[in-house]
């Protein structure tokens, strides 16, 4: 049996992309999964069906993670369904790019609300349950652009850098019962990346990566699951760059 069998995993932004693949991976390993979504119920329910087809259990929970009351309702619903929460994956993220001098305050605020305030609210609510029980694991999904920046993304890069520090502070305060780590994502070969970046930009990113490729949603989901596993039980407070070596330059 998998070590995740019977464990409960809450994943924010799990209706598509990395969140979807991560949810499916945990579900296939026998976990109970809360599939959080903010907009598309159809996408979330599809993920639930995929998990159930693989032998796992899942529920879909709509919640804007920047809203305290909606977060509480989501956490309560997950605990009501499965008794506790053992693993939290703060995956939901938002990018609203624009030149620094032209960036609207509303775009700054919304990216902050999803990328930094959201993980704070969800982690706080979930950690209270974890501490009252048998502890747990939290994994925050960050980005490599926290260290070298990205043009037209001051809001995104700043919030992800803040998430890295939040990871450290949470690890300090929540240990030893809760481990907290982050994943600094580089380029993931996905429809979204192909939509946001030109072929030349993608080729340039691959050329600057020692492994000469992008990662995949499946590969990323496997690494996230590794950080939640017993194999990394002595790792906490770290944001590990998952970028094929690109960031080490």
Secondary structure, 3 states (H helix, E strand, C coil): CCCCCCCEEEECCCCCHHHHHHHHHHHHCCCEEEEEECCCHHHHHHHHHHHHHCCCEEEEEECCCCCHHHHHHHHHHHHHHHCCCCEEEECCCCCCCCCHHHCCHHHHHHHHHHHHHHHHHHHHHHHHHHHHCCCEEEEEEEECHHHHCCCCCHHHHHHHHHHHHHHHHHHHHHCCCEEEEEEEECCECCHHHHHHCCHHHHHHHHHCCCCCCCECHHHHHHHHHHHCCHHHCCCCCCEEEECCCHHHC
